[in-house]
Amino acid sequence: MSKEVSLEDIVSLCKRRGFIYQGSEVYGGLAGTWDYGPLGVQLKRNVMNLWWKTFVDDREDMYGVDAAILMNQKVWQASGHTDTFTDPLVECNNCQSRFRADHLEGDTCPTCGQKDTFGEPRQFNMMFETHVGPTASEEARSYLRPETAQGIFTNFKHVVDSFYPDLPFGIAQQGKAFRNEISPRDFVFRSREFEQMEVEYFVHPDTWEQAFEQWRIDIKAFLNNLGLPEDKLHELEVPEDERAHYSKRTIDFEFDYPHKRDELLGLAYRTDFDLKNIEKASGKKMDYTVKGTNERFVPHVIEPSFGVERALMAVLVSAYQQDEVNGEQRSYLKLPHHLAPVRVAVSPLLKNKEELVKKAREVYDLLKKQFGNVMWDDNGNIGKRYRRQDEIGTPHCVVIDFDTLEDSTVTIRNRDTTEQERVAISELTDKLS
Ligand code: GAP
């Protein structure tokens, strides 16, 4: 029987096994930043590549872009971020700790434990400011982008002029975003540097509801493909007074994380807010002409916005399992095979037997060509190797033993059932596929 996974289980596994480390840890860390280790970067790429394949490569109506992170400050003035991208900040008058007012429960300071010591909340802008070039002047001011979306809107006209797409069509982008969160927390869930995967889907204003509904369906199918169980996923219709300044309708897709049910991604109807603002601020037309007609208008936008870290955390939480094997406790990641950072591990039964190692190397080379992310593992005894591979979610371990030398068969051991099967090397890649 599996117990409910805790945040500590995930954090500890991620650190121990080389998925995710605290950023700058050797110098005491930098709050809200995280570094991905060898397995974490592979898992993250697998999630991002699946998203790109699903929403860009496999579709005819999507175009990818990769815009600069630093953008002209006018982008953020026009989008409303310089004025309204704020969170309410309160300070404890006793210990000077700072908190996000809407995250506080009660009137006791979580740091010093004193009651009624909070000052008046004030609005704190979450954009990281910097200056481009050698002078720290007002004109040189820029920001690290707080969302990838604006890099899409500013390239809308370029894509239209280069590709003449029919409506509806979408532009997709993946990349880093930065927010100076007042209190980063819950592991990578709320970070100051994170990654987004966003689509701006341009539609005729009359068809936005239809497109919105289709995106709901497409998002659910993708989350299913990530291996997230349906009973842990929930849709929240965000009330008007809690929606972002640009949105006329938003559904938050929430997931039951160990810390609480919380937002995994958002689906928003951004109307023509952004393109109209760009028109006003730049003086350039952002309208679209329907081919073969005189019909011109500024398209409206449906925006599915995914956070990579939140998707990754949901994948880890969903995959984390505990059971008992031969009277011993085991924890393992039941990751979908297409997401596993290591697809297959290959081991010689004994690492000091030259003929076993030679044969195992041949099998390793064969599988590496086929699957790419194959691990050579000869550390410790075979039982320890299985435990380690289980813990990082490797679906199959292939072991080369003395029988292999006689009959060219190997053992495949299954992560989920722990069962072992004898297979001819000539059938191995088919079997694992
Ligand atoms: N372009 C729309 C937009 O950025 P958002 O709801 O502010 O909307 C979208 O962010 C997604 O980005 C969130 O649903 C979440 O997955 C992710 N995200 C936002 N802030 C984050 C943070 N501080 N740390 C990790 N992920 C974050």
Residues whose N, C-alpha, C, O or C-beta is under 5 A from the ligand:
A	BS01	GAP	P146 E147 A149 R179 E181 V188 F189 R190 S191 F194 E263 L264 L265 G266 S305 F306 G307 E309 R310
